[in-house]
């Protein structure tokens, strides 16, 4: 690993858990995330799930962001990804996604807010520059808790082959079941 390479540290081994919690809580509204206290138990329970603290490199102990991933047999799902506010616009987000794409051969899928405002459109365009495609199909993010309602979102995918509707549908079924523990739509 080169000194300029990003370093992905597993949450459960990190001394920067409070940093991870702050970025997670500051970057996502409560309805779009689970309680942070549930993340480590989820890591132990689900072998497909991991949550990383992102550092500029292995020698630099200054964390810059977080990413949580689900690595399933046929695809990877990015559940949460955020760069700390004071580190944004320094190219770290691009480096993280570049690294993920270079190291992953399976299709990658993620959720984004519908392109209604400037921020949402900017986020979608960020992923498009890496070859992600915004799917036209309607998608509801299941609630993280029983007190919340599903949230209208959009899916974006990155794949070396064009995904068929039935493949995306099968990915969504896995996400609903494994990530959200949600079975009501099927």
HUGI-V788899 format. One record per backbone hydrogen bond with DSSP energy under -1.0 kcal/mol. NH is the residue of the N-H (numbers start at 1). CO is the residue of the C=O. Records with the same first field share a line. If there is no record, write none. Layout:
NH: CO / CO
This chain:
5: 2
7: 55
9: 53
11: 51
13: 10
14: 11
20: 16
21: 17
22: 18
23: 19
24: 20
25: 21
26: 22
27: 23
28: 24
32: 29
33: 30
38: 35
39: 36
42: 38
43: 39
44: 40
45: 41
46: 42
49: 46
50: 69
52: 67
53: 9
54: 65
55: 7
56: 62
64: 54
65: 54
66: 82
67: 52
68: 80
69: 50
70: 77
71: 48
72: 75
76: 107
77: 70
78: 109
79: 68
80: 68
82: 66
84: 64
87: 84
88: 85
95: 91
96: 92
97: 93
98: 94
99: 95
100: 96
101: 97
102: 98
103: 99
108: 158
109: 76
110: 156
112: 154
116: 114
121: 117
122: 118
123: 119
124: 120
125: 121
126: 122
127: 123
128: 124
129: 125
130: 127
131: 128
132: 127
133: 157
135: 155
141: 151
148: 145
151: 141
153: 139
154: 112
156: 110
157: 133
158: 108
168: 164
169: 165
170: 166
171: 167
172: 168
173: 169
174: 170
175: 171
176: 172
177: 173
178: 174
179: 175
180: 175
182: 176
186: 183
